[in-house]
């Protein structure tokens, strides 16, 4: 019972702050403010409370989101406007990631995959954990090497990738 209560509290707290699959650009900007970095081909980067969030959009909706945690205090130290009006946000993006803890990962999975998500043992390994929603339409991978949690609506993301010209 205590674990379920903690999960519900995490879901409520993180759900208010963190992006979710299928949110609009407007939803993301309301939540985070302006885009910190627009990296064509890699999506839009946002920052909030230590989380670096990367959202890839298709038809105005997020079809892929990655969550990373950076060292405490580095955002304020690094990201400043420059004399040319640009930002040093890219330097922040390139910092090494801090591992996400189990509670952060669980909350993000609950928000994006729903309460019936499952870890898929046959697709997981020593270096990554693979999860899927009950409908299998949304998948997530947490890399223990890069410390990035990536979540995608697999059909919409695949359609986006197929439509790109490389």
Order of alpha helices (4+ residues) and beta strands (2+ residues): alpha-alpha-beta-beta-beta-beta-alpha-alpha-beta-alpha-beta-beta-beta-beta-alpha
